[in-house]
Amino acid sequence: MKTRSSLLGYTLIGPAIILLLVMLFIPLLYSLQLSLQDTDLSHGAPKWIGLSGYRESWLGGELWNVSKHSIVWTGCVAGFQVLIGLLAAMMLNRKFPLRWLVRALILLPWVLPGVVAALTWRLVYDSQFGFMNSLIAKLGFGQHATDWLGTPGLAMFAVILAAVWKGFPFPMLMLLAALQSVPQEQYEAAKIDGADTWRKFVYITLPSISGVLKTVVLLVSIWTFNYFEMIYVLTGGGPIRSTHIAPTYIYELSFRNFNFGEASRVAIVSFVFILAISFVLIRQMNKTEKY
Amino acid sequence: MLIKRLSSQAGFAAGLALLLFFVLFPFMQMLSTSLKPADELFTVPPLWVPKHVSMANFMAAFQHKQFVRYFMNSLAVSAITCALVIIVSVLAAYGFTRLEFPGRKFFLNVILVSQMFCISAIVVPLYKIVGSLGLLNSYAGLILAYMAFTVPVAIWLLRSFLLNIPPDLEESAMMEGASKLAAFFKVVVPLLRPGIGATAAYVFLMTWQEFLFALIFMTKPEMRTLPIGIMDFKGQYETNWGTMMAASIAISIPVFVLFLFIQRQLISGLTEGATKG
């Protein structure tokens, strides 16, 4: 039973709503306003330029590059996090000795502070002292001094691997909980019908966890898109700007070049992009689940 | 049949071993580097297991001039944020689950949308707003920003815990003459304690490691929090990896310990929040 009490209701949710209004929604409008101004320091005082700033940002090409990197980054990191998370969850869903210990160890990267994870990977990728090159040598592929973070083609791969490592335990936790709530009778019935493992996965497991799976994909995509410190610490967007994603680019534009207008244009484009992803995924969720 | 079972067992074990190796590989480097004495730090190729174990790096990290200061800053910001977020969110979650008022659905959706907010889109305006309030380089500015990012998730978590507490309990307390708020504090809050613990732990974990806003809001060295402060060990030309890894372990330990204590409630809160929607 819910009590009808408007005054009390508004008083209780008031602080939270005001906080979000002042710290999230008003800044967004402010961002929108800034994005319509030319604030390039070399052009003198800020002036109103309307939407033409957006057109020039696109034609300039840098925004397009950053968008491409952001999409590759978000797609790969979120995709592999969920994939590895699902595989790990399926392994941990079986019973084996010391399972609690394995689960605790797998959660370590996720609990580790983000900047610590980034600094550690920076050392792992170091061309001289890093374990990455030394692992390759130990596996018998010869002694190399690969500079993982300093080579344009490799750097993106390197930051993606590090980010997958940092974040995959979260999807694993969620999916493990979902797997544990799948009714066992269904598997037994399928076994009697002679279904193999793959069929059981496609026809029983996947439909039962699809709700959680979509929520997880949504959350992980948004977090990955906004994941700043991994790239900031590992490459700073380099080499030759080959790993700049939206947050690092916004940071560079606003706090290195003090071009707040251009930074706001990138911010607004990012916001619209995230909104579109969320919208598509939420619609997907509502389509499959009618409750 | 037996061979098939054995080979599937072996495949399973190999998969698990591979996963564990992937997870633990960077930790091996972290631990090994932090325990190496100075003369073993810069051997090429690196030694995986140090020949001699030394605590010198840990001593050096703690003797770093500002390390304790950073630690206290982090602790103050995280603890105050935690307390304020819990107060604001418990009240709001109660309002959303137990009361009916016009616009309830709408405001609940506002909370949901805030969870999916693109944080990098508001870095610049938030910096300007906090700056114009004169709150750069103060705990208050950082705490306000952290509250904005954690309150939506906190409300969502607490709401899922509250939905599990039957309203009959409060009703029977109110029948016996307790006011609505008294019933809430005497009956609901004690039952909600695990949920509050889990939510507080989540907020603490998030704020303890937050990087972007700590980086732009705290420009004065003495106001930095640990995640930014630890970058001190990364010199401009040469990084002292030994001290840096020792400091990294030192700042991770409070988080590990906290997580160990709270993991069951936190995991059940997060998963229920996600599965219930």
Interface residues (C-beta under 8 A of the other chain):
Chain A: M1 K2 T3 R4 S5 S6 L8 G9 Y10 T11 L12 I13 P15 A16 I17 L19 L20 V22 M23 L24 I26 P27 L28 Y30 S31 L34 I84 L87 A88 M91 R94 F96 V102 L105 I106 L107 L108 P109 V111 L112 P113 G114 V115 V116 A117 L119 T120 W121 L123 V124 D126 Q128 F129 G130 F131 N133 S134 L135 A137 Q143 W165 L173 M174 A177 A178 S181 G211 V212 T215 V216 L218 L219 I222 F225 N226 F228 E229 Y232 V233 A246 P247 I250 Y251 S254 F255 F260 A263 S264 A267 I268 S270 F271 F273 I274 L275 S278 M285
Chain B: F12 G15 L16 L19 L20 F22 V23 L24 F25 P26 F27 M28 Q29 M30 T33 L41 F42 V44 P45 P46 W48 V88 S89 L91 A92 Y94 G95 F96 R98 L99 E100 F101 P102 R104 F107 V110 I111 S114 M116 F117 C118 I119 S120 A121 I122 V123 V124 P125 L126 Y127 K128 I129 L144 A145 M147 A148 V151 P152 I155 P167 E171 K180 L205 W208 Q209 F211 L212 I216 L226 P227 I228 I230 M231 K234 W241 M244 M245 S248 I251 S252 V255 F256 F259 Q263 I267 S268 L270 T271 A274 T275 G277
